[in-house]
Amino acid sequence: MAEDHQSGEPVHFMVLPCVDSMVHASRFVVLGRLREVELLPAALPSTLLFRVQNESPDVIVIAEGEAFLAGSGTRRGLEEVFAETPAILLAARPNAALMRTAERIKIHSVIPLEVTAHQLVTAIAATVAGFAVTVPRPAPARAEVMRITEELTAREVEVLRLMARGRTNKQLASELRISEHTAKFHVSSVLAKLGARTRTEAVTIGMTRGLVAV
């Protein structure tokens, strides 16, 4: 289970994969080798409600998201499941319409199917912390990516990584041994340099830029 944010210890997540076919369960093999994850046996959409009720995972990760959403109208209780247990939808072609459909059943994180295992763990941490991780705005040209990376100081990258784990300004201040005012200043600076309007957007941009370490 995920540990307390203030403990300072590595966070471990109990992850329940959901696949339309057990053939696709192999997608999660690499994820199960990471120290941050306790990977449960994959569930089929038809058994998801039962599995969540009996195993109480920290997060559900749904592969083949388009197919899952297409059949969601025939499955009862999904909104209740996702209202209680955060979920990430992996989609081959994430788009605004897909995200709206996911939102209707309380799935707030929708990311590309081809993300790496480490990017997925970062998305898991952010989703469990209450963030909605979605496809960011189109990536800037390579020169701008380099500029963004160079502009963040080492301390700001550290702040961004703690933000990805759901830390509040007060928790940031405590862990970094700085004042809460300074923590707030660093957060504002990170948002400004990444061109993000919210913490959620900053974490998402940080994940896709490789700035957020797992």
ZAZATI-77683 format. One record per atom (N, C-alpha, C): atom name; x, y, z; residue number from 1. Coordinates in steps of 0.02 Angstrom, whole numbers, plus 50000, padded with zeros to 5 digits. Layout:
BEGIN
(node CA, (X, Y, Z), NUM),
...
END
This chain:
BEGIN
(node N, (50042, 49940, 50000), 1),
(node CA, (50000, 50000, 50000), 1),
(node C, (50044, 50062, 50000), 1),
(node N, (50017, 50118, 49976), 2),
(node CA, (50055, 50180, 49975), 2),
(node C, (50067, 50203, 50047), 2),
(node N, (50128, 50227, 50061), 3),
(node CA, (50145, 50249, 50128), 3),
(node C, (50130, 50323, 50137), 3),
(node N, (50132, 50345, 50199), 4),
(node CA, (50117, 50414, 50216), 4),
(node C, (50165, 50461, 50181), 4),
(node N, (50137, 50516, 50153), 5),
(node CA, (50178, 50564, 50116), 5),
(node C, (50232, 50596, 50159), 5),
(node N, (50221, 50601, 50224), 6),
(node CA, (50268, 50637, 50267), 6),
(node C, (50322, 50591, 50294), 6),
(node N, (50320, 50527, 50277), 7),
(node CA, (50368, 50480, 50306), 7),
(node C, (50438, 50489, 50278), 7),
(node N, (50441, 50513, 50214), 8),
(node CA, (50506, 50519, 50182), 8),
(node C, (50531, 50454, 50153), 8),
(node N, (50495, 50399, 50164), 9),
(node CA, (50515, 50335, 50138), 9),
(node C, (50488, 50326, 50067), 9),
(node N, (50520, 50280, 50027), 10),
(node CA, (50494, 50268, 49960), 10),
(node C, (50422, 50245, 49963), 10),
(node N, (50382, 50269, 49917), 11),
(node CA, (50311, 50251, 49916), 11),
(node C, (50302, 50189, 49874), 11),
(node N, (50263, 50142, 49900), 12),
(node CA, (50247, 50081, 49863), 12),
(node C, (50173, 50080, 49847), 12),
(node N, (50156, 50061, 49787), 13),
(node CA, (50087, 50061, 49765), 13),
(node C, (50064, 49991, 49746), 13),
(node N, (50004, 49972, 49770), 14),
(node CA, (49974, 49910, 49749), 14),
(node C, (49933, 49925, 49687), 14),
(node N, (49955, 49898, 49630), 15),
(node CA, (49926, 49915, 49565), 15),
(node C, (49886, 49856, 49538), 15),
(node N, (49824, 49870, 49519), 16),
(node CA, (49781, 49819, 49488), 16),
(node C, (49775, 49835, 49413), 16),
(node N, (49807, 49796, 49370), 17),
(node CA, (49798, 49806, 49298), 17),
(node C, (49730, 49781, 49276), 17),
(node N, (49702, 49813, 49225), 18),
(node CA, (49639, 49790, 49196), 18),
(node C, (49649, 49786, 49121), 18),
(node N, (49637, 49727, 49093), 19),
(node CA, (49648, 49716, 49021), 19),
(node C, (49587, 49681, 48991), 19),
(node N, (49575, 49693, 48927), 20),
(node CA, (49519, 49661, 48893), 20),
(node C, (49532, 49587, 48879), 20),
(node N, (49596, 49570, 48874), 21),
(node CA, (49616, 49501, 48863), 21),
(node C, (49678, 49487, 48903), 21),
(node N, (49683, 49428, 48932), 22),
(node CA, (49741, 49411, 48972), 22),
(node C, (49805, 49408, 48929), 22),
(node N, (49796, 49404, 48864), 23),
(node CA, (49854, 49407, 48819), 23),
(node C, (49891, 49473, 48828), 23),
(node N, (49853, 49526, 48845), 24),
(node CA, (49883, 49592, 48851), 24),
(node C, (49912, 49605, 48921), 24),
(node N, (49905, 49557, 48966), 25),
(node CA, (49930, 49566, 49034), 25),
(node C, (50006, 49572, 49034), 25),
(node N, (50039, 49547, 48982), 26),
(node CA, (50112, 49549, 48978), 26),
(node C, (50138, 49621, 48975), 26),
(node N, (50094, 49669, 48957), 27),
(node CA, (50114, 49739, 48956), 27),
(node C, (50141, 49762, 49024), 27),
(node N, (50118, 49730, 49077), 28),
(node CA, (50133, 49754, 49144), 28),
(node C, (50191, 49716, 49178), 28),
(node N, (50221, 49669, 49142), 29),
(node CA, (50274, 49629, 49172), 29),
(node C, (50332, 49673, 49196), 29),
(node N, (50354, 49719, 49154), 30),
(node CA, (50410, 49763, 49173), 30),
(node C, (50391, 49807, 49232), 30),
(node N, (50329, 49831, 49233), 31),
(node CA, (50306, 49872, 49289), 31),
(node C, (50313, 49835, 49355), 31),
(node N, (50298, 49770, 49354), 32),
(node CA, (50301, 49730, 49415), 32),
(node C, (50371, 49720, 49442), 32),
(node N, (50421, 49735, 49402), 33),
(node CA, (50491, 49727, 49424), 33),
(node C, (50517, 49789, 49461), 33),
(node N, (50479, 49842, 49459), 34),
(node CA, (50502, 49904, 49492), 34),
(node C, (50487, 49901, 49566), 34),
(node N, (50533, 49928, 49606), 35),
(node CA, (50527, 49923, 49678), 35),
(node C, (50468, 49963, 49706), 35),
(node N, (50444, 50012, 49666), 36),
(node CA, (50389, 50054, 49690), 36),
(node C, (50321, 50020, 49684), 36),
(node N, (50319, 49962, 49651), 37),
(node CA, (50255, 49932, 49633), 37),
(node C, (50246, 49862, 49661), 37),
(node N, (50187, 49849, 49688), 38),
(node CA, (50165, 49781, 49701), 38),
(node C, (50110, 49767, 49650), 38),
(node N, (50126, 49726, 49601), 39),
(node CA, (50081, 49715, 49545), 39),
(node C, (50035, 49655, 49559), 39),
(node N, (49970, 49668, 49559), 40),
(node CA, (49920, 49615, 49569), 40),
(node C, (49907, 49580, 49502), 40),
(node N, (49883, 49518, 49503), 41),
(node CA, (49864, 49485, 49440), 41),
(node C, (49812, 49527, 49404), 41),
(node N, (49816, 49528, 49338), 42),
(node CA, (49772, 49570, 49297), 42),
(node C, (49699, 49548, 49303), 42),
(node N, (49655, 49597, 49301), 43),
(node CA, (49583, 49585, 49302), 43),
(node C, (49553, 49598, 49233), 43),
(node N, (49501, 49561, 49217), 44),
(node CA, (49462, 49576, 49158), 44),
(node C, (49410, 49630, 49176), 44),
(node N, (49386, 49669, 49128), 45),
(node CA, (49335, 49720, 49144), 45),
(node C, (49275, 49690, 49180), 45),
(node N, (49256, 49628, 49162), 46),
(node CA, (49198, 49596, 49193), 46),
(node C, (49209, 49578, 49266), 46),
(node N, (49272, 49571, 49287), 47),
(node CA, (49287, 49552, 49356), 47),
(node C, (49315, 49610, 49397), 47),
(node N, (49319, 49670, 49366), 48),
(node CA, (49352, 49726, 49399), 48),
(node C, (49320, 49745, 49465), 48),
(node N, (49254, 49752, 49466), 49),
(node CA, (49219, 49771, 49527), 49),
(node C, (49233, 49723, 49583), 49),
(node N, (49229, 49658, 49569), 50),
(node CA, (49241, 49607, 49620), 50),
(node C, (49313, 49611, 49645), 50),
(node N, (49361, 49619, 49599), 51),
(node CA, (49432, 49621, 49619), 51),
(node C, (49447, 49682, 49662), 51),
(node N, (49420, 49739, 49645), 52),
(node CA, (49432, 49800, 49684), 52),
(node C, (49403, 49793, 49754), 52),
(node N, (49344, 49766, 49759), 53),
(node CA, (49312, 49757, 49824), 53),
(node C, (49350, 49709, 49869), 53),
(node N, (49381, 49659, 49839), 54),
(node CA, (49415, 49607, 49878), 54),
(node C, (49489, 49620, 49890), 54),
(node N, (49521, 49661, 49848), 55),
(node CA, (49593, 49670, 49853), 55),
(node C, (49614, 49741, 49871), 55),
(node N, (49568, 49789, 49867), 56),
(node CA, (49581, 49858, 49887), 56),
(node C, (49647, 49886, 49860), 56),
(node N, (49656, 49888, 49794), 57),
(node CA, (49718, 49916, 49766), 57),
(node C, (49723, 49991, 49778), 57),
(node N, (49784, 50017, 49773), 58),
(node CA, (49793, 50090, 49778), 58),
(node C, (49771, 50124, 49714), 58),
(node N, (49779, 50090, 49658), 59),
(node CA, (49764, 50120, 49593), 59),
(node C, (49748, 50065, 49542), 59),
(node N, (49705, 50082, 49494), 60),
(node CA, (49689, 50037, 49439), 60),
(node C, (49721, 50065, 49376), 60),
(node N, (49754, 50023, 49336), 61),
(node CA, (49783, 50045, 49273), 61),
(node C, (49750, 50005, 49217), 61),
(node N, (49716, 50040, 49173), 62),
(node CA, (49675, 50007, 49121), 62),
(node C, (49710, 50013, 49054), 62),
(node N, (49728, 49956, 49025), 63),
(node CA, (49757, 49955, 48958), 63),
(node C, (49700, 49950, 48907), 63),
(node N, (49717, 49963, 48843), 64),
(node CA, (49665, 49961, 48791), 64),
(node C, (49606, 50005, 48811), 64),
(node N, (49622, 50066, 48830), 65),
(node CA, (49571, 50111, 48857), 65),
(node C, (49512, 50125, 48812), 65),
(node N, (49524, 50130, 48747), 66),
(node CA, (49469, 50143, 48701), 66),
(node C, (49417, 50087, 48705), 66),
(node N, (49440, 50024, 48705), 67),
(node CA, (49394, 49967, 48708), 67),
(node C, (49358, 49965, 48775), 67),
(node N, (49394, 49982, 48829), 68),
(node CA, (49363, 49982, 48895), 68),
(node C, (49306, 50032, 48898), 68),
(node N, (49318, 50092, 48874), 69),
(node CA, (49266, 50143, 48876), 69),
(node C, (49207, 50126, 48831), 69),
(node N, (49222, 50093, 48774), 70),
(node CA, (49168, 50075, 48728), 70),
(node C, (49118, 50027, 48761), 70),
(node N, (49143, 49985, 48807), 71),
(node CA, (49098, 49938, 48841), 71),
(node C, (49076, 49959, 48909), 71),
(node N, (49096, 50019, 48930), 72),
(node CA, (49082, 50040, 48999), 72),
(node C, (49007, 50051, 49012), 72),
(node N, (48969, 50065, 48959), 73),
(node CA, (48898, 50078, 48968), 73),
(node C, (48859, 50017, 48991), 73),
(node N, (48886, 49958, 48979), 74),
(node CA, (48851, 49896, 48998), 74),
(node C, (48872, 49870, 49066), 74),
(node N, (48919, 49904, 49099), 75),
(node CA, (48944, 49879, 49163), 75),
(node C, (48920, 49924, 49219), 75),
(node N, (48889, 49896, 49267), 76),
(node CA, (48863, 49935, 49324), 76),
(node C, (48916, 49944, 49377), 76),
(node N, (48911, 49999, 49412), 77),
(node CA, (48954, 50010, 49471), 77),
(node C, (49021, 50040, 49456), 77),
(node N, (49037, 50056, 49392), 78),
(node CA, (49103, 50082, 49376), 78),
(node C, (49116, 50150, 49407), 78),
(node N, (49066, 50194, 49406), 79),
(node CA, (49075, 50261, 49435), 79),
(node C, (49093, 50256, 49509), 79),
(node N, (49058, 50210, 49544), 80),
(node CA, (49072, 50201, 49615), 80),
(node C, (49143, 50175, 49626), 80),
(node N, (49165, 50129, 49583), 81),
(node CA, (49233, 50101, 49588), 81),
(node C, (49284, 50157, 49581), 81),
(node N, (49277, 50197, 49528), 82),
(node CA, (49328, 50247, 49513), 82),
(node C, (49322, 50309, 49558), 82),
(node N, (49265, 50318, 49589), 83),
(node CA, (49258, 50372, 49638), 83),
(node C, (49298, 50356, 49701), 83),
(node N, (49303, 50291, 49716), 84),
(node CA, (49338, 50269, 49777), 84),
(node C, (49411, 50251, 49765), 84),
(node N, (49426, 50224, 49706), 85),
(node CA, (49494, 50201, 49690), 85),
(node C, (49518, 50237, 49628), 85),
(node N, (49572, 50277, 49632), 86),
(node CA, (49595, 50313, 49573), 86),
(node C, (49616, 50266, 49517), 86),
(node N, (49608, 50290, 49456), 87),
(node CA, (49623, 50248, 49398), 87),
(node C, (49659, 50288, 49344), 87),
(node N, (49699, 50252, 49305), 88),
(node CA, (49734, 50280, 49248), 88),
(node C, (49712, 50242, 49186), 88),
(node N, (49693, 50277, 49135), 89),
(node CA, (49673, 50247, 49072), 89),
(node C, (49730, 50254, 49022), 89),
(node N, (49754, 50199, 48994), 90),
(node CA, (49806, 50200, 48943), 90),
(node C, (49772, 50195, 48875), 90),
(node N, (49782, 50244, 48833), 91),
(node CA, (49748, 50245, 48768), 91),
(node C, (49798, 50253, 48711), 91),
(node N, (49785, 50219, 48656), 92),
(node CA, (49829, 50223, 48598), 92),
(node C, (49829, 50294, 48569), 92),
(node N, (49769, 50325, 48568), 93),
(node CA, (49763, 50392, 48540), 93),
(node C, (49722, 50436, 48587), 93),
(node N, (49752, 50460, 48641), 94),
(node CA, (49714, 50502, 48688), 94),
(node C, (49692, 50566, 48653), 94),
(node N, (49631, 50586, 48665), 95),
(node CA, (49606, 50649, 48637), 95),
(node C, (49553, 50677, 48684), 95),
(node N, (49529, 50737, 48669), 96),
(node CA, (49482, 50771, 48713), 96),
(node C, (49417, 50732, 48721), 96),
(node N, (49393, 50702, 48667), 97),
(node CA, (49330, 50664, 48672), 97),
(node C, (49338, 50604, 48717), 97),
(node N, (49395, 50570, 48711), 98),
(node CA, (49408, 50511, 48754), 98),
(node C, (49412, 50532, 48827), 98),
(node N, (49445, 50588, 48840), 99),
(node CA, (49451, 50611, 48909), 99),
(node C, (49383, 50629, 48939), 99),
(node N, (49339, 50659, 48898), 100),
(node CA, (49273, 50676, 48923), 100),
(node C, (49233, 50613, 48940), 100),
(node N, (49240, 50561, 48898), 101),
(node CA, (49206, 50498, 48912), 101),
(node C, (49233, 50467, 48976), 101),
(node N, (49299, 50469, 48985), 102),
(node CA, (49329, 50442, 49046), 102),
(node C, (49306, 50481, 49107), 102),
(node N, (49302, 50547, 49101), 103),
(node CA, (49280, 50589, 49157), 103),
(node C, (49210, 50570, 49181), 103),
(node N, (49167, 50550, 49135), 104),
(node CA, (49098, 50533, 49154), 104),
(node C, (49094, 50474, 49201), 104),
(node N, (49146, 50430, 49199), 105),
(node CA, (49146, 50374, 49247), 105),
(node C, (49201, 50382, 49300), 105),
(node N, (49221, 50446, 49309), 106),
(node CA, (49266, 50464, 49363), 106),
(node C, (49339, 50442, 49353), 106),
(node N, (49359, 50431, 49290), 107),
(node CA, (49430, 50419, 49276), 107),
(node C, (49460, 50486, 49254), 107),
(node N, (49507, 50512, 49292), 108),
(node CA, (49533, 50579, 49280), 108),
(node C, (49602, 50580, 49247), 108),
(node N, (49637, 50523, 49247), 109),
(node CA, (49704, 50519, 49217), 109),
(node C, (49701, 50478, 49154), 109),
(node N, (49719, 50509, 49098), 110),
(node CA, (49720, 50475, 49033), 110),
(node C, (49787, 50490, 49000), 110),
(node N, (49826, 50438, 48987), 111),
(node CA, (49893, 50448, 48960), 111),
(node C, (49906, 50400, 48902), 111),
(node N, (49957, 50414, 48861), 112),
(node CA, (49971, 50370, 48803), 112),
(node C, (49990, 50300, 48824), 112),
(node N, (49970, 50252, 48784), 113),
(node CA, (49984, 50181, 48797), 113),
(node C, (50059, 50167, 48796), 113),
(node N, (50097, 50206, 48756), 114),
(node CA, (50168, 50190, 48746), 114),
(node C, (50214, 50222, 48797), 114),
(node N, (50189, 50247, 48853), 115),
(node CA, (50234, 50275, 48904), 115),
(node C, (50280, 50221, 48932), 115),
(node N, (50338, 50242, 48956), 116),
(node CA, (50383, 50194, 48986), 116),
(node C, (50358, 50173, 49055), 116),
(node N, (50388, 50119, 49082), 117),
(node CA, (50368, 50096, 49148), 117),
(node C, (50381, 50149, 49201), 117),
(node N, (50437, 50184, 49196), 118),
(node CA, (50453, 50236, 49245), 118),
(node C, (50406, 50296, 49239), 118),
(node N, (50387, 50314, 49178), 119),
(node CA, (50338, 50367, 49170), 119),
(node C, (50271, 50347, 49199), 119),
(node N, (50254, 50283, 49190), 120),
(node CA, (50190, 50260, 49217), 120),
(node C, (50190, 50261, 49293), 120),
(node N, (50246, 50242, 49324), 121),
(node CA, (50250, 50245, 49397), 121),
(node C, (50243, 50317, 49421), 121),
(node N, (50273, 50364, 49385), 122),
(node CA, (50266, 50434, 49403), 122),
(node C, (50193, 50456, 49397), 122),
(node N, (50159, 50434, 49344), 123),
(node CA, (50088, 50450, 49336), 123),
(node C, (50047, 50418, 49391), 123),
(node N, (50065, 50358, 49411), 124),
(node CA, (50030, 50324, 49466), 124),
(node C, (50036, 50364, 49530), 124),
(node N, (50098, 50385, 49546), 125),
(node CA, (50109, 50424, 49607), 125),
(node C, (50068, 50488, 49607), 125),
(node N, (50067, 50522, 49549), 126),
(node CA, (50030, 50585, 49545), 126),
(node C, (49955, 50573, 49550), 126),
(node N, (49930, 50520, 49519), 127),
(node CA, (49858, 50505, 49521), 127),
(node C, (49836, 50486, 49591), 127),
(node N, (49875, 50445, 49624), 128),
(node CA, (49858, 50425, 49693), 128),
(node C, (49858, 50486, 49739), 128),
(node N, (49903, 50535, 49723), 129),
(node CA, (49906, 50596, 49764), 129),
(node C, (49849, 50644, 49749), 129),
(node N, (49807, 50627, 49700), 130),
(node CA, (49749, 50669, 49686), 130),
(node C, (49754, 50711, 49623), 130),
(node N, (49809, 50704, 49586), 131),
(node CA, (49817, 50741, 49524), 131),
(node C, (49780, 50706, 49467), 131),
(node N, (49759, 50744, 49417), 132),
(node CA, (49733, 50716, 49355), 132),
(node C, (49788, 50721, 49303), 132),
(node N, (49817, 50666, 49284), 133),
(node CA, (49872, 50665, 49237), 133),
(node C, (49844, 50654, 49167), 133),
(node N, (49852, 50702, 49123), 134),
(node CA, (49824, 50697, 49056), 134),
(node C, (49877, 50715, 49005), 134),
(node N, (49859, 50707, 48942), 135),
(node CA, (49906, 50723, 48888), 135),
(node C, (49921, 50797, 48889), 135),
(node N, (49984, 50816, 48892), 136),
(node CA, (50001, 50887, 48894), 136),
(node C, (49991, 50920, 48826), 136),
(node N, (49999, 50985, 48825), 137),
(node CA, (49997, 51021, 48762), 137),
(node C, (50052, 50997, 48716), 137),
(node N, (50047, 51007, 48650), 138),
(node CA, (50098, 50983, 48603), 138),
(node C, (50168, 51004, 48626), 138),
(node N, (50215, 50957, 48619), 139),
(node CA, (50283, 50970, 48642), 139),
(node C, (50314, 51026, 48601), 139),
(node N, (50352, 51070, 48633), 140),
(node CA, (50386, 51124, 48596), 140),
(node C, (50444, 51096, 48555), 140),
(node N, (50472, 51139, 48514), 141),
(node CA, (50530, 51118, 48476), 141),
(node C, (50587, 51098, 48522), 141),
(node N, (50634, 51059, 48495), 142),
(node CA, (50688, 51032, 48537), 142),
(node C, (50726, 51088, 48573), 142),
(node N, (50738, 51144, 48539), 143),
(node CA, (50774, 51199, 48570), 143),
(node C, (50738, 51224, 48632), 143),
(node N, (50671, 51226, 48629), 144),
(node CA, (50633, 51250, 48687), 144),
(node C, (50634, 51199, 48743), 144),
(node N, (50634, 51134, 48726), 145),
(node CA, (50640, 51082, 48778), 145),
(node C, (50705, 51092, 48816), 145),
(node N, (50759, 51104, 48779), 146),
(node CA, (50824, 51115, 48811), 146),
(node C, (50821, 51177, 48855), 146),
(node N, (50788, 51230, 48831), 147),
(node CA, (50784, 51292, 48870), 147),
(node C, (50747, 51281, 48935), 147),
(node N, (50691, 51244, 48931), 148),
(node CA, (50651, 51230, 48991), 148),
(node C, (50692, 51191, 49042), 148),
(node N, (50728, 51140, 49018), 149),
(node CA, (50767, 51098, 49063), 149),
(node C, (50822, 51139, 49097), 149),
(node N, (50855, 51183, 49060), 150),
(node CA, (50910, 51222, 49087), 150),
(node C, (50885, 51275, 49137), 150),
(node N, (50825, 51299, 49127), 151),
(node CA, (50800, 51352, 49170), 151),
(node C, (50784, 51328, 49241), 151),
(node N, (50766, 51266, 49250), 152),
(node CA, (50750, 51241, 49317), 152),
(node C, (50814, 51229, 49356), 152),
(node N, (50818, 51257, 49415), 153),
(node CA, (50876, 51245, 49457), 153),
(node C, (50869, 51176, 49489), 153),
(node N, (50923, 51152, 49519), 154),
(node CA, (50922, 51087, 49552), 154),
(node C, (50869, 51085, 49607), 154),
(node N, (50862, 51140, 49644), 155),
(node CA, (50812, 51143, 49697), 155),
(node C, (50741, 51141, 49667), 155),
(node N, (50732, 51175, 49611), 156),
(node CA, (50666, 51176, 49580), 156),
(node C, (50646, 51107, 49553), 156),
(node N, (50695, 51071, 49527), 157),
(node CA, (50681, 51002, 49505), 157),
(node C, (50661, 50959, 49565), 157),
(node N, (50696, 50969, 49621), 158),
(node CA, (50679, 50933, 49682), 158),
(node C, (50608, 50950, 49704), 158),
(node N, (50591, 51013, 49701), 159),
(node CA, (50522, 51035, 49719), 159),
(node C, (50471, 51003, 49673), 159),
(node N, (50486, 51001, 49607), 160),
(node CA, (50440, 50971, 49559), 160),
(node C, (50429, 50897, 49574), 160),
(node N, (50482, 50863, 49592), 161),
(node CA, (50476, 50791, 49607), 161),
(node C, (50434, 50779, 49670), 161),
(node N, (50441, 50823, 49718), 162),
(node CA, (50399, 50817, 49778), 162),
(node C, (50327, 50835, 49763), 162),
(node N, (50317, 50883, 49718), 163),
(node CA, (50249, 50900, 49697), 163),
(node C, (50215, 50839, 49665), 163),
(node N, (50255, 50801, 49626), 164),
(node CA, (50227, 50741, 49593), 164),
(node C, (50204, 50689, 49643), 164),
(node N, (50231, 50692, 49704), 165),
(node CA, (50211, 50646, 49757), 165),
(node C, (50157, 50676, 49802), 165),
(node N, (50130, 50732, 49780), 166),
(node CA, (50073, 50761, 49814), 166),
(node C, (50088, 50803, 49875), 166),
(node N, (50150, 50824, 49883), 167),
(node CA, (50168, 50864, 49941), 167),
(node C, (50136, 50933, 49938), 167),
(node N, (50112, 50957, 49994), 168),
(node CA, (50086, 51025, 50001), 168),
(node C, (50145, 51072, 50012), 168),
(node N, (50133, 51138, 50010), 169),
(node CA, (50187, 51186, 50024), 169),
(node C, (50216, 51175, 50093), 169),
(node N, (50173, 51160, 50141), 170),
(node CA, (50196, 51149, 50210), 170),
(node C, (50240, 51087, 50213), 170),
(node N, (50221, 51034, 50178), 171),
(node CA, (50261, 50973, 50178), 171),
(node C, (50327, 50983, 50141), 171),
(node N, (50324, 51022, 50086), 172),
(node CA, (50385, 51039, 50050), 172),
(node C, (50434, 51075, 50096), 172),
(node N, (50409, 51123, 50132), 173),
(node CA, (50451, 51162, 50177), 173),
(node C, (50484, 51118, 50230), 173),
(node N, (50444, 51071, 50257), 174),
(node CA, (50470, 51027, 50309), 174),
(node C, (50524, 50980, 50282), 174),
(node N, (50512, 50950, 50224), 175),
(node CA, (50559, 50902, 50196), 175),
(node C, (50623, 50935, 50171), 175),
(node N, (50616, 50996, 50144), 176),
(node CA, (50675, 51031, 50117), 176),
(node C, (50708, 51076, 50169), 176),
(node N, (50677, 51080, 50228), 177),
(node CA, (50703, 51121, 50283), 177),
(node C, (50709, 51194, 50262), 177),
(node N, (50655, 51219, 50233), 178),
(node CA, (50652, 51290, 50214), 178),
(node C, (50586, 51318, 50241), 178),
(node N, (50577, 51382, 50237), 179),
(node CA, (50515, 51412, 50261), 179),
(node C, (50458, 51397, 50212), 179),
(node N, (50397, 51400, 50237), 180),
(node CA, (50340, 51388, 50194), 180),
(node C, (50335, 51442, 50140), 180),
(node N, (50355, 51502, 50157), 181),
(node CA, (50355, 51557, 50108), 181),
(node C, (50404, 51541, 50051), 181),
(node N, (50463, 51515, 50068), 182),
(node CA, (50512, 51497, 50016), 182),
(node C, (50487, 51439, 49974), 182),
(node N, (50454, 51391, 50005), 183),
(node CA, (50426, 51335, 49968), 183),
(node C, (50375, 51360, 49917), 183),
(node N, (50332, 51407, 49939), 184),
(node CA, (50282, 51435, 49894), 184),
(node C, (50315, 51471, 49836), 184),
(node N, (50369, 51506, 49850), 185),
(node CA, (50406, 51542, 49798), 185),
(node C, (50434, 51493, 49746), 185),
(node N, (50463, 51436, 49770), 186),
(node CA, (50491, 51387, 49724), 186),
(node C, (50436, 51356, 49681), 186),
(node N, (50378, 51341, 49710), 187),
(node CA, (50323, 51312, 49672), 187),
(node C, (50301, 51360, 49617), 187),
(node N, (50294, 51424, 49635), 188),
(node CA, (50274, 51474, 49585), 188),
(node C, (50324, 51479, 49529), 188),
(node N, (50388, 51475, 49547), 189),
(node CA, (50441, 51479, 49497), 189),
(node C, (50440, 51419, 49450), 189),
(node N, (50428, 51359, 49477), 190),
(node CA, (50424, 51299, 49436), 190),
(node C, (50366, 51305, 49386), 190),
(node N, (50308, 51327, 49410), 191),
(node CA, (50250, 51334, 49366), 191),
(node C, (50265, 51384, 49310), 191),
(node N, (50296, 51440, 49328), 192),
(node CA, (50310, 51492, 49279), 192),
(node C, (50359, 51468, 49226), 192),
(node N, (50411, 51433, 49247), 193),
(node CA, (50463, 51411, 49200), 193),
(node C, (50438, 51355, 49154), 193),
(node N, (50392, 51314, 49179), 194),
(node CA, (50365, 51261, 49137), 194),
(node C, (50305, 51284, 49096), 194),
(node N, (50283, 51346, 49109), 195),
(node CA, (50225, 51371, 49073), 195),
(node C, (50161, 51336, 49094), 195),
(node N, (50159, 51314, 49157), 196),
(node CA, (50101, 51277, 49183), 196),
(node C, (50057, 51324, 49224), 196),
(node N, (49992, 51312, 49220), 197),
(node CA, (49944, 51353, 49259), 197),
(node C, (49929, 51322, 49327), 197),
(node N, (49939, 51256, 49332), 198),
(node CA, (49923, 51221, 49395), 198),
(node C, (49978, 51172, 49411), 198),
(node N, (49976, 51147, 49473), 199),
(node CA, (50023, 51095, 49494), 199),
(node C, (50015, 51032, 49450), 199),
(node N, (49952, 51015, 49436), 200),
(node CA, (49939, 50956, 49395), 200),
(node C, (49973, 50961, 49328), 200),
(node N, (49967, 51019, 49297), 201),
(node CA, (49998, 51029, 49231), 201),
(node C, (50074, 51028, 49236), 201),
(node N, (50101, 51056, 49289), 202),
(node CA, (50174, 51056, 49298), 202),
(node C, (50200, 50985, 49305), 202),
(node N, (50165, 50944, 49344), 203),
(node CA, (50186, 50874, 49354), 203),
(node C, (50183, 50836, 49288), 203),
(node N, (50129, 50847, 49250), 204),
(node CA, (50121, 50814, 49186), 204),
(node C, (50177, 50833, 49138), 204),
(node N, (50192, 50898, 49134), 205),
(node CA, (50247, 50921, 49091), 205),
(node C, (50313, 50893, 49114), 205),
(node N, (50324, 50894, 49180), 206),
(node CA, (50386, 50867, 49208), 206),
(node C, (50395, 50794, 49191), 206),
(node N, (50340, 50755, 49193), 207),
(node CA, (50344, 50684, 49177), 207),
(node C, (50364, 50673, 49105), 207),
(node N, (50332, 50710, 49059), 208),
(node CA, (50346, 50701, 48988), 208),
(node C, (50414, 50728, 48968), 208),
(node N, (50441, 50775, 49007), 209),
(node CA, (50507, 50803, 48991), 209),
(node C, (50564, 50764, 49024), 209),
(node N, (50546, 50715, 49065), 210),
(node CA, (50597, 50677, 49099), 210),
(node C, (50627, 50714, 49159), 210),
(node N, (50594, 50766, 49182), 211),
(node CA, (50619, 50805, 49238), 211),
(node C, (50600, 50774, 49305), 211),
(node N, (50548, 50732, 49305), 212),
(node CA, (50524, 50702, 49367), 212),
(node C, (50554, 50632, 49372), 212),
(node N, (50595, 50623, 49421), 213),
(node CA, (50626, 50558, 49433), 213),
(node C, (50580, 50514, 49474), 213),
(node N, (50582, 50449, 49461), 214),
(node CA, (50540, 50402, 49498), 214),
(node C, (50579, 50373, 49556), 214),
END
